[in-house]
Amino acid sequence: MPLGSPRRHFRVTDSTNQRARELAREGAPHGTVVTAEEQTAGRGRQGRSWVAPRGQALLCSYVVRPLAEHNELMPLAVPLAVCEAAELLGAPSCGVKWPNDVWVGDRKLAGVLIEARPGEDWAVIGVGLNVSVEPAELPLELRDRAVSIGGDATPGGALAALNGALEDWLKATREAVLTGFRERDALAGRPVRWDGGFGVAAGVDGDGGLVVSLASGESVSLRAGEVHLSV
């Protein structure tokens, strides 16, 4: 079954990831996608909320099953697909802030939330992509940090583009994913900080971890958590 079929659409729901997880537990086939015009409890990474005015963003969650060994790099592959889809619709060149935020310049265009449970052979890929969101419609704290595709782009067109791009990137080899990520790495060579230290981002290793060069001359690889540009 190709990605994007069958589709379950809601005018309003709490979270497309929540609906997709329920469908996955009920045996929904690979490729099932849940979409919504509006979310009342949309979530991003680290427990953050995802805010988007009704009908102006692509809000979707896919069921992926079964999981294969190369899916270990899914957190890197998915934002690459989002970049491709957004650029097809006219977005400027996109980069990826490790592990899976999509940026235009230093503004966030899209976020990815992947959820899987140990022992269950499926994952849910959630994507929130700003399509035609005006800054004035966002909370004050987000207005200078978010960006949209703009132009004639629509959530429906974004979904169609993402279906195809995800289909390709979820089948890509580890080498292709790592190469693609390194070409779009928005943090490479820039000072970053995280809970535990600060240094200069130096790309990703073969397992998808963020390599950071420390002032001591040593390097560390971050496997999870949040990193921020250090001003």
Helices and strands as residue ranges (DSSP letters): E 7-13, H 16-25, E 33-39, G 45-47, E 57-64, G 69-73, H 74-88, E 95-97, E 101-104, E 107-116, E 123-130, G 135-137, G 140-142, H 155-169, H 174-184, E 191-194, E 197-204, E 210-213, E 219-222, E 227-229
